Amino acid sequence: MTIAPNGAIILSMYKVEWKDTAGRGCEEEVKDLSLALARATELGIPVTINGGGMVIVGTFGADSVSNGILPNGEKYTWYKRRYVKK
C-alpha cells in the first residue's frame, strides 16, 4: 500500500507473467502477493511476479519426496536433509 501526495491510498497490484505453450507472453493482475503466489503455483511453470517494489522469478509449488525419492530421481537420505551447500 502506498499513500499518494493527495492522501489517496494506492493498493499494490501484482502482475503474474508467463509464456504459454506456443511461446506467447501472458499476464494476469491480482490484488495481493498471496494471490500472485497461488496463481503461480496453479500454473506450475516458470513465471515472473512483479509488484510491491520487487520481482520474483521461478517455478512455484512444493517439491515432494515419494517413497524416499526426490522428483529428480535421487534418493532422499539423511545426508540430503542435513547437507547445506556453501
MMTF fields as JSON, N, C-alpha, C and O atoms, coordinates in Angstrom:
{
  "mmtfVersion": "1.0.0",
  "mmtfProducer": "UNKNOWN",
  "numBonds": 343,
  "numAtoms": 344,
  "numGroups": 86,
  "numChains": 1,
  "numModels": 1,
  "chainsPerModel": [1],
  "groupsPerChain": [86],
  "chainIdList": ["A"],
  "bondAtomList": [4, 2, 8, 6, 12, 10, 16, 14, 20, 18, 24, 22, 28, 26, 32, 30, 36, 34, 40, 38, 44, 42, 48, 46, 52, 50, 56, 54, 60, 58, 64, 62, 68, 66, 72, 70, 76, 74, 80, 78, 84, 82, 88, 86, 92, 90, 96, 94, 100, 98, 104, 102, 108, 106, 112, 110, 116, 114, 120, 118, 124, 122, 128, 126, 132, 130, 136, 134, 140, 138, 144, 142, 148, 146, 152, 150, 156, 154, 160, 158, 164, 162, 168, 166, 172, 170, 176, 174, 180, 178, 184, 182, 188, 186, 192, 190, 196, 194, 200, 198, 204, 202, 208, 206, 212, 210, 216, 214, 220, 218, 224, 222, 228, 226, 232, 230, 236, 234, 240, 238, 244, 242, 248, 246, 252, 250, 256, 254, 260, 258, 264, 262, 268, 266, 272, 270, 276, 274, 280, 278, 284, 282, 288, 286, 292, 290, 296, 294, 300, 298, 304, 302, 308, 306, 312, 310, 316, 314, 320, 318, 324, 322, 328, 326, 332, 330, 336, 334, 340, 338],
  "bondOrderList": [1, 1, 1, 1, 1, 1, 1, 1, 1, 1, 1, 1, 1, 1, 1, 1, 1, 1, 1, 1, 1, 1, 1, 1, 1, 1, 1, 1, 1, 1, 1, 1, 1, 1, 1, 1, 1, 1, 1, 1, 1, 1, 1, 1, 1, 1, 1, 1, 1, 1, 1, 1, 1, 1, 1, 1, 1, 1, 1, 1, 1, 1, 1, 1, 1, 1, 1, 1, 1, 1, 1, 1, 1, 1, 1, 1, 1, 1, 1, 1, 1, 1, 1, 1, 1],
  "groupList": [{"groupName": "MET", "atomNameList": ["N", "CA", "C", "O"], "elementList": ["N", "C", "C", "O"], "formalChargeList": [0, 0, 0, 0], "bondAtomList": [1, 0, 2, 1, 3, 2], "bondOrderList": [1, 1, 2], "singleLetterCode": "M", "chemCompType": "L-PEPTIDE LINKING"}, {"groupName": "THR", "atomNameList": ["N", "CA", "C", "O"], "elementList": ["N", "C", "C", "O"], "formalChargeList": [0, 0, 0, 0], "bondAtomList": [1, 0, 2, 1, 3, 2], "bondOrderList": [1, 1, 2], "singleLetterCode": "T", "chemCompType": "L-PEPTIDE LINKING"}, {"groupName": "ILE", "atomNameList": ["N", "CA", "C", "O"], "elementList": ["N", "C", "C", "O"], "formalChargeList": [0, 0, 0, 0], "bondAtomList": [1, 0, 2, 1, 3, 2], "bondOrderList": [1, 1, 2], "singleLetterCode": "I", "chemCompType": "L-PEPTIDE LINKING"}, {"groupName": "ALA", "atomNameList": ["N", "CA", "C", "O"], "elementList": ["N", "C", "C", "O"], "formalChargeList": [0, 0, 0, 0], "bondAtomList": [1, 0, 2, 1, 3, 2], "bondOrderList": [1, 1, 2], "singleLetterCode": "A", "chemCompType": "L-PEPTIDE LINKING"}, {"groupName": "PRO", "atomNameList": ["N", "CA", "C", "O"], "elementList": ["N", "C", "C", "O"], "formalChargeList": [0, 0, 0, 0], "bondAtomList": [1, 0, 2, 1, 3, 2], "bondOrderList": [1, 1, 2], "singleLetterCode": "P", "chemCompType": "L-PEPTIDE LINKING"}, {"groupName": "ASN", "atomNameList": ["N", "CA", "C", "O"], "elementList": ["N", "C", "C", "O"], "formalChargeList": [0, 0, 0, 0], "bondAtomList": [1, 0, 2, 1, 3, 2], "bondOrderList": [1, 1, 2], "singleLetterCode": "N", "chemCompType": "L-PEPTIDE LINKING"}, {"groupName": "GLY", "atomNameList": ["N", "CA", "C", "O"], "elementList": ["N", "C", "C", "O"], "formalChargeList": [0, 0, 0, 0], "bondAtomList": [1, 0, 2, 1, 3, 2], "bondOrderList": [1, 1, 2], "singleLetterCode": "G", "chemCompType": "PEPTIDE LINKING"}, {"groupName": "LEU", "atomNameList": ["N", "CA", "C", "O"], "elementList": ["N", "C", "C", "O"], "formalChargeList": [0, 0, 0, 0], "bondAtomList": [1, 0, 2, 1, 3, 2], "bondOrderList": [1, 1, 2], "singleLetterCode": "L", "chemCompType": "L-PEPTIDE LINKING"}, {"groupName": "SER", "atomNameList": ["N", "CA", "C", "O"], "elementList": ["N", "C", "C", "O"], "formalChargeList": [0, 0, 0, 0], "bondAtomList": [1, 0, 2, 1, 3, 2], "bondOrderList": [1, 1, 2], "singleLetterCode": "S", "chemCompType": "L-PEPTIDE LINKING"}, {"groupName": "TYR", "atomNameList": ["N", "CA", "C", "O"], "elementList": ["N", "C", "C", "O"], "formalChargeList": [0, 0, 0, 0], "bondAtomList": [1, 0, 2, 1, 3, 2], "bondOrderList": [1, 1, 2], "singleLetterCode": "Y", "chemCompType": "L-PEPTIDE LINKING"}, {"groupName": "LYS", "atomNameList": ["N", "CA", "C", "O"], "elementList": ["N", "C", "C", "O"], "formalChargeList": [0, 0, 0, 0], "bondAtomList": [1, 0, 2, 1, 3, 2], "bondOrderList": [1, 1, 2], "singleLetterCode": "K", "chemCompType": "L-PEPTIDE LINKING"}, {"groupName": "VAL", "atomNameList": ["N", "CA", "C", "O"], "elementList": ["N", "C", "C", "O"], "formalChargeList": [0, 0, 0, 0], "bondAtomList": [1, 0, 2, 1, 3, 2], "bondOrderList": [1, 1, 2], "singleLetterCode": "V", "chemCompType": "L-PEPTIDE LINKING"}, {"groupName": "GLU", "atomNameList": ["N", "CA", "C", "O"], "elementList": ["N", "C", "C", "O"], "formalChargeList": [0, 0, 0, 0], "bondAtomList": [1, 0, 2, 1, 3, 2], "bondOrderList": [1, 1, 2], "singleLetterCode": "E", "chemCompType": "L-PEPTIDE LINKING"}, {"groupName": "TRP", "atomNameList": ["N", "CA", "C", "O"], "elementList": ["N", "C", "C", "O"], "formalChargeList": [0, 0, 0, 0], "bondAtomList": [1, 0, 2, 1, 3, 2], "bondOrderList": [1, 1, 2], "singleLetterCode": "W", "chemCompType": "L-PEPTIDE LINKING"}, {"groupName": "ASP", "atomNameList": ["N", "CA", "C", "O"], "elementList": ["N", "C", "C", "O"], "formalChargeList": [0, 0, 0, 0], "bondAtomList": [1, 0, 2, 1, 3, 2], "bondOrderList": [1, 1, 2], "singleLetterCode": "D", "chemCompType": "L-PEPTIDE LINKING"}, {"groupName": "ARG", "atomNameList": ["N", "CA", "C", "O"], "elementList": ["N", "C", "C", "O"], "formalChargeList": [0, 0, 0, 0], "bondAtomList": [1, 0, 2, 1, 3, 2], "bondOrderList": [1, 1, 2], "singleLetterCode": "R", "chemCompType": "L-PEPTIDE LINKING"}, {"groupName": "CYS", "atomNameList": ["N", "CA", "C", "O"], "elementList": ["N", "C", "C", "O"], "formalChargeList": [0, 0, 0, 0], "bondAtomList": [1, 0, 2, 1, 3, 2], "bondOrderList": [1, 1, 2], "singleLetterCode": "C", "chemCompType": "L-PEPTIDE LINKING"}, {"groupName": "PHE", "atomNameList": ["N", "CA", "C", "O"], "elementList": ["N", "C", "C", "O"], "formalChargeList": [0, 0, 0, 0], "bondAtomList": [1, 0, 2, 1, 3, 2], "bondOrderList": [1, 1, 2], "singleLetterCode": "F", "chemCompType": "L-PEPTIDE LINKING"}],
  "groupTypeList": [0, 1, 2, 3, 4, 5, 6, 3, 2, 2, 7, 8, 0, 9, 10, 11, 12, 13, 10, 14, 1, 3, 6, 15, 6, 16, 12, 12, 12, 11, 10, 14, 7, 8, 7, 3, 7, 3, 15, 3, 1, 12, 7, 6, 2, 4, 11, 1, 2, 5, 6, 6, 6, 0, 11, 2, 11, 6, 1, 17, 6, 3, 14, 8, 11, 8, 5, 6, 2, 7, 4, 5, 6, 12, 10, 9, 1, 13, 9, 10, 15, 15, 9, 11, 10, 10],
  "groupIdList": [1, 2, 3, 4, 5, 6, 7, 8, 9, 10, 11, 12, 13, 14, 15, 16, 17, 18, 19, 20, 21, 22, 23, 24, 25, 26, 27, 28, 29, 30, 31, 32, 33, 34, 35, 36, 37, 38, 39, 40, 41, 42, 43, 44, 45, 46, 47, 48, 49, 50, 51, 52, 53, 54, 55, 56, 57, 58, 59, 60, 61, 62, 63, 64, 65, 66, 67, 68, 69, 70, 71, 72, 73, 74, 75, 76, 77, 78, 79, 80, 81, 82, 83, 84, 85, 86],
  "secStructList": [7, 3, 3, 7, 6, 6, 1, 7, 3, 3, 7, 7, 7, 3, 3, 3, 3, 3, 3, 7, 6, 6, 1, 7, 3, 3, 3, 3, 3, 3, 1, 1, 2, 2, 2, 2, 2, 2, 2, 2, 2, 2, 2, 7, 1, 7, 3, 3, 3, 3, 3, 6, 6, 3, 3, 3, 3, 3, 7, 7, 1, 7, 7, 7, 7, 5, 6, 6, 5, 7, 6, 6, 1, 7, 5, 7, 7, 2, 2, 2, 2, 2, 7, 7, 7, 7],
  "xCoordList": [0.848, 0.0, 0.895, 1.907, 0.514, 1.261, 0.301, -0.857, 0.778, -0.033, 0.41, 1.578, -0.519, -0.233, -0.107, -0.582, 0.537, 0.684, -0.641, -0.67, -1.738, -3.039, -3.714, -4.851, -3.019, -3.55, -4.321, -4.763, -4.484, -5.212, -4.363, -3.137, -5.022, -4.329, -4.269, -5.287, -3.062, -2.863, -2.51, -1.472, -3.366, -3.091, -2.138, -2.273, -1.171, -0.212, -0.884, -1.549, -0.714, -1.184, 0.037, 1.148, -0.178, 0.891, 0.556, -0.581, 1.565, 1.37, 2.113, 3.313, 1.385, 1.983, 2.142, 1.165, 3.366, 3.649, 4.243, 5.05, 3.848, 4.37, 4.217, 3.586, 4.8, 4.642, 3.809, 4.019, 2.855, 2.026, 2.791, 3.944, 2.159, 2.836, 3.265, 4.159, 2.64, 3.019, 4.095, 4.53, 4.53, 5.564, 5.054, 5.844, 3.729, 3.156, 3.183, 2.915, 3.507, 3.507, 2.089, 1.203, 1.884, 0.584, 0.8, 1.891, -0.222, -0.13, -1.493, -2.53, -1.459, -2.689, -2.366, -1.358, -3.206, -3.02, -3.903, -5.07, -3.321, -4.061, -3.811, -2.877, -4.639, -4.573, -3.523, -3.154, -3.03, -2.002, -1.039, -1.269, 0.044, 1.104, 0.632, 1.045, -0.219, -0.682, -1.468, -1.354, -2.259, -2.983, -2.028, -2.233, -0.988, 0.011, 0.745, 0.956, 1.132, 1.819, 0.902, 1.342, -0.37, -1.329, -1.502, -1.557, -1.588, -1.744, -0.489, -0.585, 0.686, 1.943, 2.035, 2.482, 1.62, 1.636, 0.663, 0.965, -0.49, -1.51, -0.992, -1.255, -0.255, 0.292, 1.349, 1.396, 2.195, 3.207, 4.314, 4.998, 4.495, 5.541, 6.32, 5.857, 7.493, 8.242, 7.428, 6.854, 7.394, 6.667, 7.521, 8.52, 7.11, 7.678, 6.54, 5.479, 6.764, 5.781, 6.39, 7.461, 5.71, 6.143, 5.145, 3.936, 5.637, 4.751, 5.336, 6.253, 4.796, 5.253, 6.727, 7.367, 7.269, 8.666, 9.645, 10.831, 9.166, 10.059, 9.686, 8.593, 10.608, 10.388, 10.78, 11.868, 9.895, 10.159, 10.045, 9.066, 11.052, 11.07, 11.254, 12.077, 10.489, 10.695, 9.476, 8.452, 9.625, 8.518, 8.074, 8.88, 6.825, 6.333, 5.569, 4.993, 5.576, 4.913, 5.894, 7.107, 5.377, 6.237, 6.734, 5.976, 8.01, 8.541, 8.139, 7.768, 8.209, 7.789, 8.828, 9.685, 8.726, 9.521, 8.519, 7.629, 8.668, 7.742, 8.528, 9.38, 8.233, 8.93, 10.441, 11.19, 10.888, 12.315, 13.031, 14.262, 12.286, 12.873, 12.454, 11.277, 13.435, 13.153, 12.561, 12.668, 11.931, 11.367, 12.385, 12.019, 13.674, 14.702, 15.251, 16.164, 14.698, 15.099, 16.164, 16.439, 16.776, 17.79, 17.141, 15.998, 17.895, 17.399, 17.46, 18.43, 16.436, 16.39, 16.923, 16.234, 18.15, 18.816, 18.984, 18.711, 19.435, 19.723, 20.739, 20.624, 21.726, 22.736, 22.09, 22.459, 21.154, 20.481, 19.724, 19.693, 19.116, 18.334, 19.22, 18.794, 20.441, 21.323, 22.39, 23.025, 22.584, 23.645, 23.272, 22.188, 24.171, 23.973, 25.133, 26.292, 24.823, 25.876, 26.416, 25.666, 27.71, 28.329, 28.869, 29.427],
  "yCoordList": [-1.169, 0.0, 1.234, 1.28, 2.218, 3.463, 4.625, 4.552, 5.691, 6.898, 7.914, 8.302, 8.338, 9.332, 10.718, 10.931, 11.668, 13.029, 13.672, 14.51, 13.289, 13.873, 13.13, 13.44, 12.157, 11.424, 10.16, 9.419, 9.913, 8.723, 7.471, 7.506, 6.388, 5.118, 4.375, 4.177, 3.967, 3.215, 1.785, 1.544, 0.849, -0.548, -1.116, -0.868, -1.884, -2.513, -3.647, -4.489, -3.67, -4.782, -5.61, -5.091, -6.876, -7.779, -8.358, -8.748, -8.407, -8.943, -10.27, -10.344, -11.319, -12.63, -12.769, -12.664, -13.004, -13.114, -14.482, -14.996, -15.074, -16.37, -16.494, -15.657, -17.546, -17.84, -19.099, -20.075, -19.074, -20.26, -21.275, -21.04, -22.393, -23.469, -23.048, -23.662, -22.013, -21.509, -20.425, -19.886, -20.101, -19.093, -17.671, -16.727, -17.506, -16.16, -15.691, -16.468, -14.419, -13.84, -13.678, -13.194, -14.084, -13.949, -13.207, -13.25, -12.535, -11.867, -11.777, -11.773, -11.705, -11.568, -10.693, -10.911, -9.712, -8.856, -9.351, -9.69, -9.387, -9.779, -8.734, -7.939, -8.731, -7.634, -7.781, -6.784, -8.999, -9.109, -10.263, -11.087, -10.286, -11.264, -12.697, -13.59, -12.933, -14.301, -14.835, -16.014, -13.987, -14.41, -14.633, -15.539, -13.809, -13.975, -15.302, -16.03, -15.616, -16.881, -18.071, -19.097, -17.939, -19.019, -19.259, -20.407, -18.191, -18.329, -18.959, -19.823, -18.523, -19.075, -20.568, -21.349, -20.962, -22.375, -23.165, -24.281, -22.597, -23.243, -23.476, -24.52, -22.499, -22.629, -23.727, -24.483, -23.821, -24.862, -24.743, -25.724, -23.556, -23.3, -22.059, -21.335, -21.793, -20.593, -19.322, -19.135, -18.46, -17.192, -16.069, -16.309, -14.843, -13.654, -12.945, -12.716, -12.598, -11.829, -10.455, -10.341, -9.412, -8.03, -7.315, -7.455, -6.551, -5.748, -5.521, -6.224, -4.532, -4.243, -3.87, -4.05, -3.349, -2.944, -4.098, -3.937, -5.263, -6.41, -7.239, -7.107, -8.089, -9.028, -10.411, -10.593, -11.376, -12.758, -13.623, -13.533, -14.465, -15.316, -16.762, -17.056, -17.666, -19.079, -19.92, -19.435, -21.212, -22.148, -22.395, -22.809, -22.153, -22.225, -23.51, -24.101, -23.926, -25.158, -26.01, -25.896, -26.842, -27.673, -28.886, -29.539, -29.171, -30.423, -31.503, -31.201, -32.709, -33.772, -34.872, -35.009, -35.646, -36.848, -37.983, -38.014, -38.914, -40.043, -41.34, -41.635, -42.098, -43.37, -43.188, -44.022, -42.076, -41.833, -41.362, -41.362, -40.955, -40.496, -39.05, -38.707, -38.2, -36.818, -36.769, -37.745, -35.643, -35.532, -35.755, -36.194, -35.448, -35.645, -37.072, -37.366, -37.973, -39.372, -39.752, -40.936, -38.742, -39.035, -39.532, -39.192, -40.351, -40.828, -39.693, -38.935, -39.571, -38.578, -39.243, -40.053, -38.901, -39.556, -38.6, -37.405, -39.144, -38.317, -37.245, -36.099, -37.604, -36.659, -35.508, -34.353, -35.784, -34.743, -33.783, -32.579, -34.303, -33.443, -32.497, -31.389, -32.901, -32.09, -31.313, -30.414, -31.652, -31.043, -29.628, -29.39, -28.696, -27.311, -26.933, -26.988, -26.549, -26.149, -24.789, -23.904, -24.63, -23.334, -22.689, -21.594],
  "zCoordList": [0.0, 0.0, 0.0, 0.699, -0.781, -0.885, -0.699, -1.109, -0.083, 0.082, -0.974, -1.017, -1.815, -2.855, -2.219, -1.103, -2.927, -2.392, -1.988, -1.087, -2.644, -2.303, -1.142, -0.787, -0.556, 0.582, 0.208, 1.086, -1.087, -1.521, -1.278, -1.393, -0.948, -0.742, -2.071, -2.734, -2.449, -3.682, -3.289, -2.673, -3.643, -3.345, -4.364, -5.562, -3.887, -4.796, -5.538, -4.933, -6.834, -7.65, -8.002, -8.103, -8.183, -8.578, -9.936, -10.2, -10.794, -12.136, -12.238, -11.974, -12.625, -12.861, -14.374, -15.116, -14.826, -16.258, -16.562, -15.788, -17.683, -18.109, -19.608, -20.253, -20.158, -21.59, -21.727, -21.006, -22.664, -22.886, -23.724, -24.087, -24.031, -24.76, -26.169, -26.751, -26.714, -28.043, -27.939, -28.956, -26.702, -26.512, -26.439, -26.405, -26.413, -26.312, -24.863, -23.947, -24.663, -23.326, -22.795, -23.5, -21.556, -20.89, -19.58, -19.012, -19.105, -17.812, -17.161, -17.825, -15.843, -15.061, -13.859, -13.187, -13.582, -12.415, -11.281, -11.48, -10.09, -8.891, -7.813, -7.922, -6.772, -5.81, -4.712, -4.091, -4.453, -3.423, -3.72, -4.605, -2.942, -3.182, -2.974, -3.713, -1.992, -1.754, -2.948, -3.282, -3.591, -4.789, -5.961, -6.769, -6.05, -7.112, -6.935, -7.906, -5.709, -5.443, -5.694, -6.213, -5.329, -5.574, -7.068, -7.507, -7.851, -9.304, -9.914, -10.786, -9.453, -9.957, -9.644, -10.483, -8.456, -8.066, -8.924, -9.347, -9.176, -10.013, -11.433, -12.03, -11.971, -13.326, -13.389, -14.359, -12.372, -12.319, -13.357, -13.65, -13.913, -14.905, -14.467, -13.585, -15.058, -14.667, -14.918, -15.991, -13.911, -14.007, -13.439, -12.762, -13.727, -13.103, -12.39, -12.971, -11.128, -10.36, -10.126, -9.53, -10.593, -10.408, -9.517, -9.701, -8.556, -7.733, -6.358, -5.933, -5.666, -4.321, -4.251, -3.215, -5.355, -5.372, -5.506, -5.221, -5.935, -6.09, -7.305, -7.855, -7.712, -8.814, -8.301, -7.755, -8.477, -8.059, -9.303, -10.043, -9.532, -10.716, -10.287, -9.42, -10.889, -10.597, -10.899, -11.379, -10.598, -10.683, -9.255, -8.422, -8.959, -7.59, -7.339, -8.252, -6.096, -5.715, -4.943, -5.121, -4.106, -3.264, -4.036, -4.753, -3.878, -4.385, -3.389, -2.255, -3.796, -2.904, -2.835, -3.707, -1.778, -1.626, -1.591, -0.741, -2.516, -2.588, -2.483, -3.321, -1.456, -1.218, -1.175, -1.683, -0.558, -0.396, -1.643, -1.677, -2.683, -3.94, -4.204, -4.094, -4.556, -4.931, -6.336, -7.078, -6.721, -8.068, -9.194, -10.284, -8.928, -9.966, -9.994, -10.766, -9.148, -9.163, -8.14, -7.945, -7.475, -6.467, -5.182, -4.875, -4.429, -3.141, -2.13, -2.103, -1.302, -0.234, 1.022, 1.641, 1.399, 2.519, 3.685, 3.575, 4.8, 5.972, 5.587, 6.023, 4.78, 4.337, 3.563, 3.778, 2.683, 1.891, 2.805, 2.549, 3.861, 4.763, 5.534, 5.863, 5.832, 6.67, 5.902, 6.454, 4.646, 3.84, 3.434, 2.9, 3.689, 3.278, 2.365, 2.775, 1.132, 0.19, 0.577, 0.986, 0.447, 0.772, -0.475, -0.411]
}
